[in-house]
């Protein structure tokens, strides 16, 4: 589970960085992505969110969500 949390924190960092680069507030990102502001906050905190929400936010920011196998 620690690897999963680390991955969510990296996603949070990238989403926050992209949002700020676009010059958008959390409210504006939420409106553009069609999600609630609390959902944006959860993503930017690295909390668990559903993939549909994460996909909408990533799409609006021009980011790609990728799943890859874990290396042992």
Backbone atoms as SQL, in Angstrom:
CREATE TABLE atoms (id INTEGER PRIMARY KEY, chain TEXT, resi INTEGER, resn TEXT, atom TEXT, x REAL, y REAL, z REAL);
INSERT INTO atoms VALUES
  (1, 'A', 1, 'UNK', 'N', 0.788, -1.214, 0.000),
  (2, 'A', 1, 'UNK', 'CA', 0.000, 0.000, 0.000),
  (3, 'A', 1, 'UNK', 'C', 0.831, 1.280, 0.000),
  (4, 'A', 2, 'UNK', 'N', 2.023, 1.290, 0.596),
  (5, 'A', 2, 'UNK', 'CA', 2.797, 2.532, 0.552),
  (6, 'A', 2, 'UNK', 'C', 3.110, 2.987, -0.870),
  (7, 'A', 3, 'UNK', 'N', 3.297, 2.031, -1.797),
  (8, 'A', 3, 'UNK', 'CA', 3.570, 2.397, -3.189),
  (9, 'A', 3, 'UNK', 'C', 2.362, 3.096, -3.810),
  (10, 'A', 4, 'UNK', 'N', 1.167, 2.616, -3.452),
  (11, 'A', 4, 'UNK', 'CA', -0.055, 3.226, -3.977),
  (12, 'A', 4, 'UNK', 'C', -0.178, 4.652, -3.478),
  (13, 'A', 5, 'UNK', 'N', 0.120, 4.882, -2.204),
  (14, 'A', 5, 'UNK', 'CA', 0.039, 6.232, -1.650),
  (15, 'A', 5, 'UNK', 'C', 1.064, 7.144, -2.321),
  (16, 'A', 6, 'UNK', 'N', 2.261, 6.630, -2.551),
  (17, 'A', 6, 'UNK', 'CA', 3.293, 7.418, -3.221),
  (18, 'A', 6, 'UNK', 'C', 2.845, 7.791, -4.630),
  (19, 'A', 7, 'UNK', 'N', 2.187, 6.869, -5.314),
  (20, 'A', 7, 'UNK', 'CA', 1.690, 7.154, -6.666),
  (21, 'A', 7, 'UNK', 'C', 0.620, 8.241, -6.632),
  (22, 'A', 8, 'UNK', 'N', -0.282, 8.174, -5.647),
  (23, 'A', 8, 'UNK', 'CA', -1.328, 9.194, -5.542),
  (24, 'A', 8, 'UNK', 'C', -0.726, 10.560, -5.219),
  (25, 'A', 9, 'UNK', 'N', 0.318, 10.596, -4.405),
  (26, 'A', 9, 'UNK', 'CA', 0.969, 11.871, -4.100),
  (27, 'A', 9, 'UNK', 'C', 1.647, 12.452, -5.334),
  (28, 'A', 10, 'UNK', 'N', 2.203, 11.599, -6.179),
  (29, 'A', 10, 'UNK', 'CA', 2.813, 12.085, -7.427),
  (30, 'A', 10, 'UNK', 'C', 1.737, 12.629, -8.358),
  (31, 'A', 11, 'UNK', 'N', 0.610, 11.937, -8.451),
  (32, 'A', 11, 'UNK', 'CA', -0.513, 12.431, -9.256),
  (33, 'A', 11, 'UNK', 'C', -0.971, 13.779, -8.718),
  (34, 'A', 12, 'UNK', 'N', -1.087, 13.880, -7.403),
  (35, 'A', 12, 'UNK', 'CA', -1.513, 15.138, -6.776),
  (36, 'A', 12, 'UNK', 'C', -0.586, 16.283, -7.161),
  (37, 'A', 13, 'UNK', 'N', 0.704, 16.017, -7.102),
  (38, 'A', 13, 'UNK', 'CA', 1.704, 17.034, -7.443),
  (39, 'A', 13, 'UNK', 'C', 1.571, 17.475, -8.899),
  (40, 'A', 14, 'UNK', 'N', 1.404, 16.506, -9.798),
  (41, 'A', 14, 'UNK', 'CA', 1.307, 16.831, -11.221),
  (42, 'A', 14, 'UNK', 'C', 0.022, 17.593, -11.550),
  (43, 'A', 15, 'UNK', 'N', -1.085, 17.218, -10.921),
  (44, 'A', 15, 'UNK', 'CA', -2.353, 17.903, -11.154),
  (45, 'A', 15, 'UNK', 'C', -2.259, 19.337, -10.649),
  (46, 'A', 16, 'UNK', 'N', -1.718, 19.518, -9.453),
  (47, 'A', 16, 'UNK', 'CA', -1.584, 20.861, -8.899),
  (48, 'A', 16, 'UNK', 'C', -0.675, 21.728, -9.766),
  (49, 'A', 17, 'UNK', 'N', 0.428, 21.168, -10.203),
  (50, 'A', 17, 'UNK', 'CA', 1.381, 21.892, -11.052),
  (51, 'A', 17, 'UNK', 'C', 0.726, 22.312, -12.372),
  (52, 'A', 18, 'UNK', 'N', -0.010, 21.398, -12.997),
  (53, 'A', 18, 'UNK', 'CA', -0.672, 21.699, -14.270),
  (54, 'A', 18, 'UNK', 'C', -1.775, 22.742, -14.092),
  (55, 'A', 19, 'UNK', 'N', -2.513, 22.640, -13.001),
  (56, 'A', 19, 'UNK', 'CA', -3.585, 23.615, -12.740),
  (57, 'A', 19, 'UNK', 'C', -2.999, 25.013, -12.551),
  (58, 'A', 20, 'UNK', 'N', -1.944, 25.095, -11.766),
  (59, 'A', 20, 'UNK', 'CA', -1.321, 26.398, -11.538),
  (60, 'A', 20, 'UNK', 'C', -0.703, 26.955, -12.816),
  (61, 'A', 21, 'UNK', 'N', -0.106, 26.087, -13.628),
  (62, 'A', 21, 'UNK', 'CA', 0.476, 26.529, -14.896),
  (63, 'A', 21, 'UNK', 'C', -0.601, 27.089, -15.827),
  (64, 'A', 22, 'UNK', 'N', -1.806, 26.528, -15.734),
  (65, 'A', 22, 'UNK', 'CA', -2.921, 27.016, -16.550),
  (66, 'A', 22, 'UNK', 'C', -3.504, 28.311, -15.982),
  (67, 'A', 23, 'UNK', 'N', -3.125, 28.642, -14.749),
  (68, 'A', 23, 'UNK', 'CA', -3.639, 29.846, -14.116),
  (69, 'A', 23, 'UNK', 'C', -5.065, 29.699, -13.607),
  (70, 'A', 24, 'UNK', 'N', -5.466, 28.475, -13.310),
  (71, 'A', 24, 'UNK', 'CA', -6.836, 28.197, -12.885),
  (72, 'A', 24, 'UNK', 'C', -6.910, 28.006, -11.377),
  (73, 'A', 25, 'UNK', 'N', -8.006, 28.444, -10.811),
  (74, 'A', 25, 'UNK', 'CA', -8.311, 28.133, -9.419),
  (75, 'A', 25, 'UNK', 'C', -8.856, 26.704, -9.359),
  (76, 'A', 26, 'UNK', 'N', -8.982, 26.177, -8.163),
  (77, 'A', 26, 'UNK', 'CA', -9.596, 24.863, -8.016),
  (78, 'A', 26, 'UNK', 'C', -11.041, 24.888, -8.499),
  (79, 'A', 27, 'UNK', 'N', -11.744, 25.995, -8.243),
  (80, 'A', 27, 'UNK', 'CA', -13.123, 26.118, -8.719),
  (81, 'A', 27, 'UNK', 'C', -13.189, 26.086, -10.237),
  (82, 'A', 28, 'UNK', 'N', -12.269, 26.801, -10.887),
  (83, 'A', 28, 'UNK', 'CA', -12.285, 26.833, -12.350),
  (84, 'A', 28, 'UNK', 'C', -11.973, 25.458, -12.936),
  (85, 'A', 29, 'UNK', 'N', -11.008, 24.765, -12.347),
  (86, 'A', 29, 'UNK', 'CA', -10.700, 23.410, -12.818),
  (87, 'A', 29, 'UNK', 'C', -11.909, 22.506, -12.645),
  (88, 'A', 30, 'UNK', 'N', -12.555, 22.598, -11.502),
  (89, 'A', 30, 'UNK', 'CA', -13.738, 21.775, -11.249),
  (90, 'A', 30, 'UNK', 'C', -14.816, 22.051, -12.292),
  (91, 'A', 31, 'UNK', 'N', -15.075, 23.331, -12.576),
  (92, 'A', 31, 'UNK', 'CA', -16.085, 23.686, -13.571),
  (93, 'A', 31, 'UNK', 'C', -15.718, 23.144, -14.951),
  (94, 'A', 32, 'UNK', 'N', -14.482, 23.317, -15.349),
  (95, 'A', 32, 'UNK', 'CA', -14.047, 22.860, -16.675),
  (96, 'A', 32, 'UNK', 'C', -14.090, 21.339, -16.807),
  (97, 'A', 33, 'UNK', 'N', -13.795, 20.641, -15.698),
  (98, 'A', 33, 'UNK', 'CA', -13.764, 19.177, -15.731),
  (99, 'A', 33, 'UNK', 'C', -15.133, 18.558, -15.462),
  (100, 'A', 34, 'UNK', 'N', -16.070, 19.364, -14.997),
  (101, 'A', 34, 'UNK', 'CA', -17.394, 18.827, -14.687),
  (102, 'A', 34, 'UNK', 'C', -17.420, 17.989, -13.422),
  (103, 'A', 35, 'UNK', 'N', -16.578, 18.374, -12.472),
  (104, 'A', 35, 'UNK', 'CA', -16.548, 17.684, -11.178),
  (105, 'A', 35, 'UNK', 'C', -16.712, 18.732, -10.081),
  (106, 'A', 36, 'UNK', 'N', -16.863, 18.291, -8.853),
  (107, 'A', 36, 'UNK', 'CA', -17.010, 19.233, -7.740),
  (108, 'A', 36, 'UNK', 'C', -15.642, 19.747, -7.283),
  (109, 'A', 37, 'UNK', 'N', -15.648, 20.920, -6.656),
  (110, 'A', 37, 'UNK', 'CA', -14.406, 21.446, -6.105),
  (111, 'A', 37, 'UNK', 'C', -13.830, 20.498, -5.053),
  (112, 'A', 38, 'UNK', 'N', -14.649, 19.922, -4.157),
  (113, 'A', 38, 'UNK', 'CA', -14.080, 18.966, -3.211),
  (114, 'A', 38, 'UNK', 'C', -13.365, 17.783, -3.888),
  (115, 'A', 39, 'UNK', 'N', -13.818, 17.395, -5.071),
  (116, 'A', 39, 'UNK', 'CA', -13.128, 16.327, -5.809),
  (117, 'A', 39, 'UNK', 'C', -11.741, 16.784, -6.233),
  (118, 'A', 40, 'UNK', 'N', -11.638, 18.022, -6.700),
  (119, 'A', 40, 'UNK', 'CA', -10.324, 18.575, -7.076),
  (120, 'A', 40, 'UNK', 'C', -9.424, 18.621, -5.847),
  (121, 'A', 41, 'UNK', 'N', -9.960, 19.053, -4.723),
  (122, 'A', 41, 'UNK', 'CA', -9.183, 19.109, -3.486),
  (123, 'A', 41, 'UNK', 'C', -8.676, 17.719, -3.109),
  (124, 'A', 42, 'UNK', 'N', -9.535, 16.713, -3.205),
  (125, 'A', 42, 'UNK', 'CA', -9.123, 15.341, -2.872),
  (126, 'A', 42, 'UNK', 'C', -7.992, 14.867, -3.781),
  (127, 'A', 43, 'UNK', 'N', -8.105, 15.158, -5.081),
  (128, 'A', 43, 'UNK', 'CA', -7.045, 14.767, -6.013),
  (129, 'A', 43, 'UNK', 'C', -5.742, 15.465, -5.640),
  (130, 'A', 44, 'UNK', 'N', -5.806, 16.764, -5.369),
  (131, 'A', 44, 'UNK', 'CA', -4.592, 17.523, -5.067),
  (132, 'A', 44, 'UNK', 'C', -4.003, 17.192, -3.693),
  (133, 'A', 45, 'UNK', 'N', -4.764, 16.546, -2.833),
  (134, 'A', 45, 'UNK', 'CA', -4.244, 16.074, -1.540),
  (135, 'A', 45, 'UNK', 'C', -3.652, 14.675, -1.652),
  (136, 'A', 46, 'UNK', 'N', -3.933, 13.998, -2.754),
  (137, 'A', 46, 'UNK', 'CA', -3.451, 12.635, -2.918),
  (138, 'A', 46, 'UNK', 'C', -4.375, 11.612, -2.314),
  (139, 'A', 47, 'UNK', 'N', -5.621, 12.015, -2.048),
  (140, 'A', 47, 'UNK', 'CA', -6.611, 11.082, -1.509),
  (141, 'A', 47, 'UNK', 'C', -7.108, 10.158, -2.618),
  (142, 'A', 48, 'UNK', 'N', -7.716, 9.054, -2.212),
  (143, 'A', 48, 'UNK', 'CA', -8.315, 8.143, -3.184),
  (144, 'A', 48, 'UNK', 'C', -9.503, 8.819, -3.859),
  (145, 'A', 49, 'UNK', 'N', -9.568, 8.721, -5.166),
  (146, 'A', 49, 'UNK', 'CA', -10.706, 9.224, -5.944),
  (147, 'A', 49, 'UNK', 'C', -11.032, 8.186, -7.000),
  (148, 'A', 50, 'UNK', 'N', -12.238, 8.259, -7.551),
  (149, 'A', 50, 'UNK', 'CA', -12.559, 7.268, -8.582),
  (150, 'A', 50, 'UNK', 'C', -11.866, 7.633, -9.891),
  (151, 'A', 51, 'UNK', 'N', -11.686, 6.642, -10.716),
  (152, 'A', 51, 'UNK', 'CA', -10.937, 6.847, -11.960),
  (153, 'A', 51, 'UNK', 'C', -11.654, 7.778, -12.923),
  (154, 'A', 52, 'UNK', 'N', -12.977, 7.805, -12.895),
  (155, 'A', 52, 'UNK', 'CA', -13.719, 8.698, -13.786),
  (156, 'A', 52, 'UNK', 'C', -13.420, 10.153, -13.438),
  (157, 'A', 53, 'UNK', 'N', -13.413, 10.468, -12.159),
  (158, 'A', 53, 'UNK', 'CA', -13.110, 11.829, -11.720),
  (159, 'A', 53, 'UNK', 'C', -11.680, 12.198, -12.090),
  (160, 'A', 54, 'UNK', 'N', -10.761, 11.323, -11.786),
  (161, 'A', 54, 'UNK', 'CA', -9.359, 11.583, -12.108),
  (162, 'A', 54, 'UNK', 'C', -9.175, 11.749, -13.614),
  (163, 'A', 55, 'UNK', 'N', -9.849, 10.932, -14.401),
  (164, 'A', 55, 'UNK', 'CA', -9.753, 11.023, -15.858),
  (165, 'A', 55, 'UNK', 'C', -10.266, 12.350, -16.388),
  (166, 'A', 56, 'UNK', 'N', -11.374, 12.834, -15.850),
  (167, 'A', 56, 'UNK', 'CA', -11.925, 14.122, -16.285),
  (168, 'A', 56, 'UNK', 'C', -10.966, 15.265, -15.983),
  (169, 'A', 57, 'UNK', 'N', -10.405, 15.251, -14.782),
  (170, 'A', 57, 'UNK', 'CA', -9.468, 16.306, -14.387),
  (171, 'A', 57, 'UNK', 'C', -8.212, 16.251, -15.239),
  (172, 'A', 58, 'UNK', 'N', -7.668, 15.065, -15.416),
  (173, 'A', 58, 'UNK', 'CA', -6.457, 14.906, -16.229),
  (174, 'A', 58, 'UNK', 'C', -6.695, 15.356, -17.664),
  (175, 'A', 59, 'UNK', 'N', -7.835, 14.986, -18.221),
  (176, 'A', 59, 'UNK', 'CA', -8.143, 15.335, -19.607),
  (177, 'A', 59, 'UNK', 'C', -8.163, 16.847, -19.815),
  (178, 'A', 60, 'UNK', 'N', -8.827, 17.559, -18.931),
  (179, 'A', 60, 'UNK', 'CA', -8.929, 19.013, -19.050),
  (180, 'A', 60, 'UNK', 'C', -7.558, 19.677, -18.923),
  (181, 'A', 61, 'UNK', 'N', -6.683, 19.065, -18.127),
  (182, 'A', 61, 'UNK', 'CA', -5.347, 19.624, -17.925),
  (183, 'A', 61, 'UNK', 'C', -4.345, 19.152, -18.974),
  (184, 'A', 62, 'UNK', 'N', -4.771, 18.276, -19.873),
  (185, 'A', 62, 'UNK', 'CA', -3.860, 17.757, -20.890),
  (186, 'A', 62, 'UNK', 'C', -2.891, 16.721, -20.341),
  (187, 'A', 63, 'UNK', 'N', -3.286, 16.064, -19.257),
  (188, 'A', 63, 'UNK', 'CA', -2.465, 15.016, -18.659),
  (189, 'A', 63, 'UNK', 'C', -3.000, 13.648, -19.053),
  (190, 'A', 64, 'UNK', 'N', -2.173, 12.638, -18.933),
  (191, 'A', 64, 'UNK', 'CA', -2.567, 11.268, -19.222),
  (192, 'A', 64, 'UNK', 'C', -2.423, 10.430, -17.962),
  (193, 'A', 65, 'UNK', 'N', -3.436, 9.647, -17.664),
  (194, 'A', 65, 'UNK', 'CA', -3.359, 8.699, -16.552),
  (195, 'A', 65, 'UNK', 'C', -3.002, 7.355, -17.149),
  (196, 'A', 66, 'UNK', 'N', -1.933, 6.762, -16.628),
  (197, 'A', 66, 'UNK', 'CA', -1.446, 5.504, -17.180),
  (198, 'A', 66, 'UNK', 'C', -1.309, 4.479, -16.074),
  (199, 'A', 67, 'UNK', 'N', -1.701, 3.269, -16.379),
  (200, 'A', 67, 'UNK', 'CA', -1.550, 2.147, -15.452),
  (201, 'A', 67, 'UNK', 'C', -0.468, 1.246, -16.029),
  (202, 'A', 68, 'UNK', 'N', 0.485, 0.890, -15.187),
  (203, 'A', 68, 'UNK', 'CA', 1.546, 0.012, -15.666),
  (204, 'A', 68, 'UNK', 'C', 1.823, -1.051, -14.596),
  (205, 'A', 69, 'UNK', 'N', 2.388, -2.172, -15.004),
  (206, 'A', 69, 'UNK', 'CA', 2.646, -3.243, -14.046),
  (207, 'A', 69, 'UNK', 'C', 3.711, -2.826, -13.027),
  (208, 'A', 70, 'UNK', 'N', 3.556, -3.337, -11.806),
  (209, 'A', 70, 'UNK', 'CA', 4.558, -3.102, -10.785),
  (210, 'A', 70, 'UNK', 'C', 5.766, -3.981, -11.072),
  (211, 'A', 71, 'UNK', 'N', 6.913, -3.430, -10.843),
  (212, 'A', 71, 'UNK', 'CA', 8.148, -4.206, -10.985),
  (213, 'A', 71, 'UNK', 'C', 8.564, -4.681, -9.609),
  (214, 'A', 72, 'UNK', 'N', 8.816, -5.960, -9.493),
  (215, 'A', 72, 'UNK', 'CA', 9.206, -6.519, -8.178),
  (216, 'A', 72, 'UNK', 'C', 10.671, -6.335, -7.908);
